[in-house]
Amino acid sequence: QVQLVESGGGLVQPGGSMRLSCAASGISFRLYTMGWYRQVPGKQRQLVASITRNSDTNYVDSVKGRFTISRDNAKNTVYLQMNSLLPEDTAVYYCYSGLGVMDYWGKGTLVTVSS
């Protein structure tokens, strides 16, 4: 059974930092593209960042220079380091894994950026 379990969400002040983690099980983690999406009420889920099996990364323009995605294949874990957080980064963040037609999602973790 595939499981993606996110952790690290919570409340942070504007300008602060937070690191999200996603621990995967039930997949050959090193083969999968991993990513982070986010969603706010009333809007579509949006890709934030992704990292391929070769560690090529991709970011949405709004987070470039502030967020960093990384992976540790030995720990089957993907991370999202978020710096200089803005109120508009507030969302539920979802972990994603994909390989061909197979894709899996975590249940999400809420990140709230507020003073």
N, CA, C and O atoms as CSV, one atom per row, in Angstrom:
chain,resi,resn,atom,element,x,y,z
A,1,GLN,N,N,0.847,-1.198,0.000
A,1,GLN,CA,C,0.000,0.000,0.000
A,1,GLN,C,C,0.878,1.242,0.000
A,1,GLN,O,O,1.805,1.372,0.800
A,2,VAL,N,N,0.561,2.158,-0.924
A,2,VAL,CA,C,1.350,3.374,-1.053
A,2,VAL,C,C,0.885,4.398,-0.019
A,2,VAL,O,O,-0.312,4.627,0.156
A,3,GLN,N,N,1.834,4.995,0.646
A,3,GLN,CA,C,1.514,6.066,1.581
A,3,GLN,C,C,2.500,7.213,1.396
A,3,GLN,O,O,3.709,7.013,1.282
A,4,LEU,N,N,1.949,8.402,1.371
A,4,LEU,CA,C,2.750,9.628,1.404
A,4,LEU,C,C,2.278,10.404,2.620
A,4,LEU,O,O,1.108,10.776,2.713
A,5,VAL,N,N,3.176,10.644,3.536
A,5,VAL,CA,C,2.797,11.289,4.786
A,5,VAL,C,C,3.581,12.588,4.936
A,5,VAL,O,O,4.802,12.595,5.089
A,6,GLU,N,N,2.828,13.686,4.887
A,6,GLU,CA,C,3.447,15.006,5.026
A,6,GLU,C,C,3.562,15.399,6.502
A,6,GLU,O,O,2.767,14.977,7.342
A,7,SER,N,N,4.554,16.202,6.781
A,7,SER,CA,C,4.710,16.767,8.118
A,7,SER,C,C,5.413,18.107,8.004
A,7,SER,O,O,6.032,18.416,6.986
A,8,GLY,N,N,5.308,18.904,9.072
A,8,GLY,CA,C,6.030,20.168,9.122
A,8,GLY,C,C,5.188,21.407,8.938
A,8,GLY,O,O,5.712,22.518,9.023
A,9,GLY,N,N,3.910,21.259,8.693
A,9,GLY,CA,C,3.062,22.431,8.527
A,9,GLY,C,C,2.769,23.110,9.858
A,9,GLY,O,O,3.158,22.632,10.924
A,10,GLY,N,N,2.071,24.243,9.765
A,10,GLY,CA,C,1.713,24.980,10.972
A,10,GLY,C,C,1.625,26.464,10.702
A,10,GLY,O,O,1.440,26.897,9.565
A,11,LEU,N,N,1.759,27.230,11.753
A,11,LEU,CA,C,1.661,28.689,11.678
A,11,LEU,C,C,3.055,29.304,11.705
A,11,LEU,O,O,3.893,28.934,12.527
A,12,VAL,N,N,3.291,30.237,10.808
A,12,VAL,CA,C,4.578,30.935,10.751
A,12,VAL,C,C,4.314,32.394,10.411
A,12,VAL,O,O,3.355,32.712,9.708
A,13,GLN,N,N,5.157,33.268,10.907
A,13,GLN,CA,C,4.994,34.699,10.627
A,13,GLN,C,C,5.526,35.041,9.240
A,13,GLN,O,O,6.408,34.354,8.723
A,14,PRO,N,N,4.998,36.087,8.648
A,14,PRO,CA,C,5.554,36.541,7.358
A,14,PRO,C,C,7.057,36.793,7.466
A,14,PRO,O,O,7.538,37.373,8.440
A,15,GLY,N,N,7.780,36.346,6.450
A,15,GLY,CA,C,9.228,36.464,6.469
A,15,GLY,C,C,9.928,35.280,7.094
A,15,GLY,O,O,11.150,35.165,7.010
A,16,GLY,N,N,9.173,34.404,7.716
A,16,GLY,CA,C,9.739,33.244,8.383
A,16,GLY,C,C,10.019,32.093,7.441
A,16,GLY,O,O,9.819,32.185,6.230
A,17,SER,N,N,10.489,31.003,8.034
A,17,SER,CA,C,10.837,29.811,7.275
A,17,SER,C,C,10.137,28.588,7.847
A,17,SER,O,O,9.741,28.551,9.012
A,18,MET,N,N,10.003,27.599,6.990
A,18,MET,CA,C,9.380,26.342,7.402
A,18,MET,C,C,9.864,25.270,6.452
A,18,MET,O,O,10.092,25.531,5.271
A,19,ARG,N,N,10.023,24.050,6.973
A,19,ARG,CA,C,10.387,22.928,6.115
A,19,ARG,C,C,9.317,21.859,6.198
A,19,ARG,O,O,8.948,21.397,7.278
A,20,LEU,N,N,8.832,21.480,5.033
A,20,LEU,CA,C,7.890,20.377,4.933
A,20,LEU,C,C,8.639,19.107,4.547
A,20,LEU,O,O,9.615,19.143,3.797
A,21,SER,N,N,8.163,17.997,5.071
A,21,SER,CA,C,8.717,16.685,4.732
A,21,SER,C,C,7.603,15.777,4.256
A,21,SER,O,O,6.451,15.909,4.671
A,22,CYS,N,N,7.956,14.865,3.388
A,22,CYS,CA,C,7.002,13.870,2.908
A,22,CYS,C,C,7.718,12.527,2.871
A,22,CYS,O,O,8.640,12.318,2.083
A,23,ALA,N,N,7.282,11.634,3.727
A,23,ALA,CA,C,7.860,10.292,3.783
A,23,ALA,C,C,6.997,9.346,2.958
A,23,ALA,O,O,5.788,9.244,3.167
A,24,ALA,N,N,7.631,8.665,2.030
A,24,ALA,CA,C,6.926,7.760,1.135
A,24,ALA,C,C,7.202,6.310,1.487
A,24,ALA,O,O,8.300,5.958,1.917
A,25,SER,N,N,6.196,5.476,1.299
A,25,SER,CA,C,6.355,4.043,1.464
A,25,SER,C,C,5.496,3.346,0.428
A,25,SER,O,O,4.489,3.884,-0.032
A,26,GLY,N,N,5.913,2.129,0.064
A,26,GLY,CA,C,5.138,1.355,-0.894
A,26,GLY,C,C,5.455,1.634,-2.349
A,26,GLY,O,O,4.813,1.078,-3.240
A,27,ILE,N,N,6.433,2.486,-2.603
A,27,ILE,CA,C,6.858,2.774,-3.972
A,27,ILE,C,C,8.370,2.671,-4.070
A,27,ILE,O,O,9.078,2.763,-3.067
A,28,SER,N,N,8.854,2.479,-5.285
A,28,SER,CA,C,10.307,2.542,-5.525
A,28,SER,C,C,10.671,4.008,-5.635
A,28,SER,O,O,10.788,4.564,-6.728
A,29,PHE,N,N,10.845,4.608,-4.497
A,29,PHE,CA,C,10.936,6.062,-4.374
A,29,PHE,C,C,11.933,6.667,-5.358
A,29,PHE,O,O,11.639,7.686,-5.982
A,30,ARG,N,N,13.086,6.066,-5.502
A,30,ARG,CA,C,14.142,6.685,-6.307
A,30,ARG,C,C,13.750,6.832,-7.774
A,30,ARG,O,O,14.354,7.622,-8.499
A,31,LEU,N,N,12.741,6.075,-8.219
A,31,LEU,CA,C,12.329,6.129,-9.615
A,31,LEU,C,C,11.295,7.225,-9.895
A,31,LEU,O,O,11.075,7.600,-11.047
A,32,TYR,N,N,10.672,7.726,-8.845
A,32,TYR,CA,C,9.528,8.611,-8.998
A,32,TYR,C,C,9.919,10.078,-9.042
A,32,TYR,O,O,10.841,10.517,-8.355
A,33,THR,N,N,9.196,10.824,-9.870
A,33,THR,CA,C,9.196,12.270,-9.731
A,33,THR,C,C,8.368,12.611,-8.497
A,33,THR,O,O,7.271,12.085,-8.306
A,34,MET,N,N,8.903,13.490,-7.669
A,34,MET,CA,C,8.206,13.914,-6.464
A,34,MET,C,C,7.900,15.403,-6.572
A,34,MET,O,O,8.622,16.157,-7.224
A,35,GLY,N,N,6.834,15.801,-5.931
A,35,GLY,CA,C,6.485,17.209,-6.014
A,35,GLY,C,C,5.647,17.676,-4.850
A,35,GLY,O,O,5.152,16.886,-4.045
A,36,TRP,N,N,5.506,18.973,-4.787
A,36,TRP,CA,C,4.627,19.618,-3.816
A,36,TRP,C,C,3.637,20.495,-4.569
A,36,TRP,O,O,4.016,21.287,-5.432
A,37,TYR,N,N,2.369,20.338,-4.229
A,37,TYR,CA,C,1.303,21.163,-4.734
A,37,TYR,C,C,0.686,21.904,-3.549
A,37,TYR,O,O,0.881,21.534,-2.392
A,38,ARG,N,N,-0.057,22.949,-3.866
A,38,ARG,CA,C,-0.793,23.628,-2.808
A,38,ARG,C,C,-2.164,24.052,-3.317
A,38,ARG,O,O,-2.385,24.233,-4.514
A,39,GLN,N,N,-3.066,24.202,-2.368
A,39,GLN,CA,C,-4.441,24.550,-2.727
A,39,GLN,C,C,-5.052,25.428,-1.650
A,39,GLN,O,O,-4.916,25.174,-0.453
A,40,VAL,N,N,-5.727,26.465,-2.112
A,40,VAL,CA,C,-6.508,27.308,-1.208
A,40,VAL,C,C,-7.971,27.117,-1.555
A,40,VAL,O,O,-8.290,26.751,-2.686
A,41,PRO,N,N,-8.869,27.357,-0.607
A,41,PRO,CA,C,-10.298,27.145,-0.878
A,41,PRO,C,C,-10.764,27.921,-2.102
A,41,PRO,O,O,-10.463,29.104,-2.258
A,42,GLY,N,N,-11.503,27.233,-2.968
A,42,GLY,CA,C,-12.066,27.877,-4.142
A,42,GLY,C,C,-11.144,27.950,-5.335
A,42,GLY,O,O,-11.530,28.450,-6.392
A,43,LYS,N,N,-9.928,27.456,-5.178
A,43,LYS,CA,C,-8.973,27.499,-6.291
A,43,LYS,C,C,-8.464,26.100,-6.609
A,43,LYS,O,O,-8.556,25.182,-5.793
A,44,GLN,N,N,-7.929,25.963,-7.809
A,44,GLN,CA,C,-7.378,24.671,-8.219
A,44,GLN,C,C,-6.052,24.407,-7.516
A,44,GLN,O,O,-5.333,25.324,-7.122
A,45,ARG,N,N,-5.765,23.141,-7.379
A,45,ARG,CA,C,-4.476,22.747,-6.829
A,45,ARG,C,C,-3.380,23.174,-7.803
A,45,ARG,O,O,-3.503,22.996,-9.015
A,46,GLN,N,N,-2.310,23.739,-7.252
A,46,GLN,CA,C,-1.252,24.334,-8.073
A,46,GLN,C,C,0.082,23.671,-7.763
A,46,GLN,O,O,0.423,23.450,-6.601
A,47,LEU,N,N,0.837,23.355,-8.817
A,47,LEU,CA,C,2.175,22.822,-8.620
A,47,LEU,C,C,3.069,23.912,-8.030
A,47,LEU,O,O,3.115,25.029,-8.545
A,48,VAL,N,N,3.768,23.588,-6.966
A,48,VAL,CA,C,4.709,24.514,-6.344
A,48,VAL,C,C,6.123,24.184,-6.800
A,48,VAL,O,O,6.864,25.061,-7.245
A,49,ALA,N,N,6.488,22.920,-6.686
A,49,ALA,CA,C,7.841,22.504,-7.035
A,49,ALA,C,C,7.848,21.012,-7.301
A,49,ALA,O,O,7.049,20.264,-6.736
A,50,SER,N,N,8.766,20.581,-8.175
A,50,SER,CA,C,8.914,19.163,-8.440
A,50,SER,C,C,10.390,18.826,-8.587
A,50,SER,O,O,11.222,19.689,-8.868
A,51,ILE,N,N,10.692,17.547,-8.390
A,51,ILE,CA,C,12.063,17.066,-8.530
A,51,ILE,C,C,12.016,15.682,-9.154
A,51,ILE,O,O,11.312,14.794,-8.674
A,52,THR,N,N,12.772,15.512,-10.224
A,52,THR,CA,C,12.760,14.236,-10.935
A,52,THR,C,C,13.684,13.226,-10.266
A,52,THR,O,O,14.356,13.530,-9.280
A,53,ARG,N,N,13.702,12.022,-10.822
A,53,ARG,CA,C,14.587,10.986,-10.296
A,53,ARG,C,C,16.047,11.394,-10.443
A,53,ARG,O,O,16.910,10.923,-9.702
A,54,ASN,N,N,16.318,12.270,-11.401
A,54,ASN,CA,C,17.687,12.756,-11.610
A,54,ASN,C,C,17.965,14.045,-10.839
A,54,ASN,O,O,19.012,14.670,-11.006
A,55,SER,N,N,17.011,14.430,-9.995
A,55,SER,CA,C,17.119,15.637,-9.174
A,55,SER,C,C,17.055,16.926,-9.975
A,55,SER,O,O,17.527,17.966,-9.516
A,56,ASP,N,N,16.476,16.867,-11.167
A,56,ASP,CA,C,16.147,18.101,-11.874
A,56,ASP,C,C,14.939,18.721,-11.194
A,56,ASP,O,O,13.977,18.027,-10.866
A,57,THR,N,N,14.991,20.028,-10.984
A,57,THR,CA,C,13.927,20.690,-10.243
A,57,THR,C,C,13.173,21.697,-11.105
A,57,THR,O,O,13.683,22.204,-12.104
A,58,ASN,N,N,11.959,21.962,-10.685
A,58,ASN,CA,C,11.100,22.922,-11.365
A,58,ASN,C,C,10.275,23.635,-10.301
A,58,ASN,O,O,9.811,23.020,-9.341
A,59,TYR,N,N,10.096,24.961,-10.489
A,59,TYR,CA,C,9.359,25.754,-9.511
A,59,TYR,C,C,8.355,26.662,-10.206
A,59,TYR,O,O,8.592,27.128,-11.320
A,60,VAL,N,N,7.255,26.905,-9.552
A,60,VAL,CA,C,6.346,27.946,-10.018
A,60,VAL,C,C,7.038,29.287,-9.797
A,60,VAL,O,O,7.795,29.448,-8.841
A,61,ASP,N,N,6.781,30.234,-10.668
A,61,ASP,CA,C,7.509,31.508,-10.624
A,61,ASP,C,C,7.398,32.206,-9.271
A,61,ASP,O,O,8.349,32.843,-8.819
A,62,SER,N,N,6.256,32.088,-8.636
A,62,SER,CA,C,6.015,32.845,-7.408
A,62,SER,C,C,6.868,32.391,-6.232
A,62,SER,O,O,6.957,33.102,-5.231
A,63,VAL,N,N,7.497,31.223,-6.327
A,63,VAL,CA,C,8.316,30.731,-5.214
A,63,VAL,C,C,9.794,30.646,-5.567
A,63,VAL,O,O,10.612,30.323,-4.706
A,64,LYS,N,N,10.148,30.927,-6.800
A,64,LYS,CA,C,11.556,30.845,-7.214
A,64,LYS,C,C,12.411,31.779,-6.347
A,64,LYS,O,O,12.065,32.938,-6.116
A,65,GLY,N,N,13.516,31.243,-5.887
A,65,GLY,CA,C,14.415,32.014,-5.035
A,65,GLY,C,C,14.041,31.976,-3.567
A,65,GLY,O,O,14.819,32.422,-2.723
A,66,ARG,N,N,12.864,31.453,-3.244
A,66,ARG,CA,C,12.424,31.370,-1.843
A,66,ARG,C,C,12.278,29.925,-1.360
A,66,ARG,O,O,12.578,29.617,-0.207
A,67,PHE,N,N,11.818,29.051,-2.241
A,67,PHE,CA,C,11.574,27.651,-1.878
A,67,PHE,C,C,12.622,26.757,-2.537
A,67,PHE,O,O,13.102,27.044,-3.634
A,68,THR,N,N,12.964,25.681,-1.856
A,68,THR,CA,C,13.889,24.691,-2.389
A,68,THR,C,C,13.340,23.299,-2.143
A,68,THR,O,O,13.029,22.934,-1.009
A,69,ILE,N,N,13.224,22.523,-3.213
A,69,ILE,CA,C,12.802,21.138,-3.083
A,69,ILE,C,C,14.038,20.255,-3.145
A,69,ILE,O,O,14.972,20.521,-3.902
A,70,SER,N,N,14.029,19.198,-2.337
A,70,SER,CA,C,15.154,18.257,-2.337
A,70,SER,C,C,14.623,16.884,-1.980
A,70,SER,O,O,13.504,16.742,-1.488
A,71,ARG,N,N,15.442,15.873,-2.235
A,71,ARG,CA,C,15.027,14.510,-1.938
A,71,ARG,C,C,16.180,13.746,-1.325
A,71,ARG,O,O,17.348,14.016,-1.602
A,72,ASP,N,N,15.827,12.785,-0.484
A,72,ASP,CA,C,16.797,11.876,0.119
A,72,ASP,C,C,16.314,10.469,-0.195
A,72,ASP,O,O,15.420,9.949,0.472
A,73,ASN,N,N,16.903,9.858,-1.206
A,73,ASN,CA,C,16.445,8.537,-1.633
A,73,ASN,C,C,16.703,7.465,-0.579
A,73,ASN,O,O,16.000,6.455,-0.533
A,74,ALA,N,N,17.695,7.679,0.255
A,74,ALA,CA,C,17.979,6.709,1.311
A,74,ALA,C,C,16.883,6.701,2.370
A,74,ALA,O,O,16.653,5.690,3.034
A,75,LYS,N,N,16.211,7.836,2.520
A,75,LYS,CA,C,15.146,7.954,3.526
A,75,LYS,C,C,13.759,7.965,2.906
A,75,LYS,O,O,12.762,8.098,3.616
A,76,ASN,N,N,13.688,7.825,1.583
A,76,ASN,CA,C,12.390,7.860,0.879
A,76,ASN,C,C,11.600,9.106,1.251
A,76,ASN,O,O,10.397,9.044,1.502
A,77,THR,N,N,12.286,10.221,1.282
A,77,THR,CA,C,11.679,11.454,1.755
A,77,THR,C,C,11.997,12.609,0.807
A,77,THR,O,O,13.110,12.730,0.295
A,78,VAL,N,N,11.001,13.441,0.594
A,78,VAL,CA,C,11.180,14.677,-0.164
A,78,VAL,C,C,10.880,15.843,0.769
A,78,VAL,O,O,10.010,15.765,1.637
A,79,TYR,N,N,11.622,16.921,0.565
A,79,TYR,CA,C,11.507,18.087,1.434
A,79,TYR,C,C,11.145,19.324,0.616
A,79,TYR,O,O,11.419,19.409,-0.581
A,80,LEU,N,N,10.526,20.270,1.297
A,80,LEU,CA,C,10.315,21.582,0.711
A,80,LEU,C,C,10.730,22.611,1.750
A,80,LEU,O,O,10.032,22.822,2.742
A,81,GLN,N,N,11.863,23.244,1.521
A,81,GLN,CA,C,12.328,24.309,2.392
A,81,GLN,C,C,11.734,25.613,1.897
A,81,GLN,O,O,11.946,26.007,0.750
A,82,MET,N,N,10.995,26.276,2.760
A,82,MET,CA,C,10.299,27.504,2.392
A,82,MET,C,C,10.857,28.653,3.222
A,82,MET,O,O,10.776,28.643,4.451
A,83,ASN,N,N,11.415,29.630,2.546
A,83,ASN,CA,C,11.966,30.816,3.203
A,83,ASN,C,C,11.215,32.060,2.743
A,83,ASN,O,O,10.502,32.043,1.740
A,84,SER,N,N,11.393,33.130,3.494
A,84,SER,CA,C,10.760,34.418,3.152
A,84,SER,C,C,9.275,34.224,2.855
A,84,SER,O,O,8.768,34.692,1.836
A,85,LEU,N,N,8.606,33.545,3.733
A,85,LEU,CA,C,7.201,33.201,3.499
A,85,LEU,C,C,6.325,34.445,3.491
A,85,LEU,O,O,6.551,35.404,4.229
A,86,LEU,N,N,5.322,34.391,2.631
A,86,LEU,CA,C,4.377,35.485,2.439
A,86,LEU,C,C,2.977,35.007,2.824
A,86,LEU,O,O,2.705,33.807,2.787
A,87,PRO,N,N,2.096,35.922,3.190
A,87,PRO,CA,C,0.719,35.498,3.499
A,87,PRO,C,C,0.073,34.729,2.357
A,87,PRO,O,O,-0.743,33.839,2.593
A,88,GLU,N,N,0.427,35.062,1.132
A,88,GLU,CA,C,-0.173,34.362,-0.015
A,88,GLU,C,C,0.363,32.951,-0.198
A,88,GLU,O,O,-0.109,32.231,-1.078
A,89,ASP,N,N,1.329,32.537,0.601
A,89,ASP,CA,C,1.778,31.152,0.590
A,89,ASP,C,C,0.882,30.271,1.451
A,89,ASP,O,O,1.038,29.050,1.465
A,90,THR,N,N,-0.041,30.875,2.159
A,90,THR,CA,C,-0.971,30.111,2.988
A,90,THR,C,C,-1.801,29.177,2.122
A,90,THR,O,O,-2.446,29.605,1.165
A,91,ALA,N,N,-1.777,27.905,2.468
A,91,ALA,CA,C,-2.477,26.892,1.682
A,91,ALA,C,C,-2.320,25.538,2.357
A,91,ALA,O,O,-1.547,25.380,3.302
A,92,VAL,N,N,-3.057,24.585,1.860
A,92,VAL,CA,C,-2.784,23.189,2.190
A,92,VAL,C,C,-1.770,22.686,1.168
A,92,VAL,O,O,-1.980,22.799,-0.040
A,93,TYR,N,N,-0.689,22.140,1.658
A,93,TYR,CA,C,0.380,21.634,0.800
A,93,TYR,C,C,0.287,20.114,0.719
A,93,TYR,O,O,0.213,19.415,1.730
A,94,TYR,N,N,0.296,19.630,-0.520
A,94,TYR,CA,C,0.165,18.204,-0.778
A,94,TYR,C,C,1.441,17.653,-1.397
A,94,TYR,O,O,2.042,18.275,-2.274
A,95,CYS,N,N,1.835,16.507,-0.941
A,95,CYS,CA,C,2.955,15.772,-1.525
A,95,CYS,C,C,2.428,14.920,-2.680
A,95,CYS,O,O,1.331,14.365,-2.612
A,96,TYR,N,N,3.217,14.830,-3.721
A,96,TYR,CA,C,2.826,14.102,-4.933
A,96,TYR,C,C,3.979,13.207,-5.374
A,96,TYR,O,O,5.146,13.577,-5.255
A,97,SER,N,N,3.639,12.028,-5.882
A,97,SER,CA,C,4.639,11.169,-6.512
A,97,SER,C,C,4.066,10.656,-7.822
A,97,SER,O,O,2.895,10.284,-7.897
A,98,GLY,N,N,4.902,10.639,-8.856
A,98,GLY,CA,C,4.423,10.217,-10.158
A,98,GLY,C,C,5.456,9.448,-10.941
A,98,GLY,O,O,6.649,9.750,-10.909
A,99,LEU,N,N,4.963,8.432,-11.653
A,99,LEU,CA,C,5.810,7.637,-12.542
A,99,LEU,C,C,4.918,7.091,-13.644
A,99,LEU,O,O,4.114,6.187,-13.418
A,100,GLY,N,N,5.067,7.649,-14.839
A,100,GLY,CA,C,4.198,7.237,-15.927
A,100,GLY,C,C,2.756,7.549,-15.604
A,100,GLY,O,O,2.414,8.692,-15.300
A,101,VAL,N,N,1.905,6.537,-15.669
A,101,VAL,CA,C,0.479,6.745,-15.402
A,101,VAL,C,C,0.143,6.592,-13.924
A,101,VAL,O,O,-1.004,6.781,-13.520
A,102,MET,N,N,1.125,6.257,-13.136
A,102,MET,CA,C,0.878,6.078,-11.702
A,102,MET,C,C,1.159,7.376,-10.968
A,102,MET,O,O,2.216,7.984,-11.134
A,103,ASP,N,N,0.205,7.789,-10.160
A,103,ASP,CA,C,0.467,8.940,-9.315
A,103,ASP,C,C,-0.237,8.767,-7.978
A,103,ASP,O,O,-1.291,8.138,-7.882
A,104,TYR,N,N,0.362,9.331,-6.970
A,104,TYR,CA,C,-0.135,9.201,-5.611
A,104,TYR,C,C,-0.042,10.542,-4.906
A,104,TYR,O,O,0.791,11.389,-5.231
A,105,TRP,N,N,-0.928,10.709,-3.925
A,105,TRP,CA,C,-1.015,11.968,-3.192
A,105,TRP,C,C,-1.032,11.729,-1.693
A,105,TRP,O,O,-1.560,10.728,-1.209
A,106,GLY,N,N,-0.449,12.661,-0.980
A,106,GLY,CA,C,-0.612,12.685,0.458
A,106,GLY,C,C,-1.910,13.371,0.829
A,106,GLY,O,O,-2.632,13.874,-0.032
A,107,LYS,N,N,-2.201,13.385,2.130
A,107,LYS,CA,C,-3.450,13.978,2.603
A,107,LYS,C,C,-3.346,15.479,2.815
A,107,LYS,O,O,-4.359,16.155,2.994
A,108,GLY,N,N,-2.143,15.994,2.796
A,108,GLY,CA,C,-1.952,17.435,2.902
A,108,GLY,C,C,-1.604,17.912,4.295
A,108,GLY,O,O,-1.954,17.288,5.297
A,109,THR,N,N,-0.906,19.035,4.331
A,109,THR,CA,C,-0.575,19.679,5.594
A,109,THR,C,C,-0.795,21.183,5.430
A,109,THR,O,O,-0.398,21.771,4.424
A,110,LEU,N,N,-1.419,21.785,6.411
A,110,LEU,CA,C,-1.786,23.194,6.320
A,110,LEU,C,C,-0.620,24.080,6.731
A,110,LEU,O,O,-0.016,23.893,7.787
A,111,VAL,N,N,-0.323,25.037,5.885
A,111,VAL,CA,C,0.669,26.066,6.186
A,111,VAL,C,C,-0.055,27.406,6.243
A,111,VAL,O,O,-0.705,27.814,5.281
A,112,THR,N,N,0.064,28.074,7.363
A,112,THR,CA,C,-0.578,29.373,7.546
A,112,THR,C,C,0.499,30.410,7.823
A,112,THR,O,O,1.263,30.296,8.781
A,113,VAL,N,N,0.544,31.425,6.965
A,113,VAL,CA,C,1.516,32.506,7.124
A,113,VAL,C,C,0.751,33.742,7.580
A,113,VAL,O,O,0.014,34.354,6.807
A,114,SER,N,N,0.935,34.093,8.827
A,114,SER,CA,C,0.155,35.183,9.399
A,114,SER,C,C,0.860,35.733,10.628
A,114,SER,O,O,1.557,35.014,11.343
A,115,SER,N,N,0.661,37.030,10.856
A,115,SER,CA,C,1.212,37.646,12.062
A,115,SER,C,C,0.168,37.665,13.178
A,115,SER,O,O,0.446,38.146,14.276
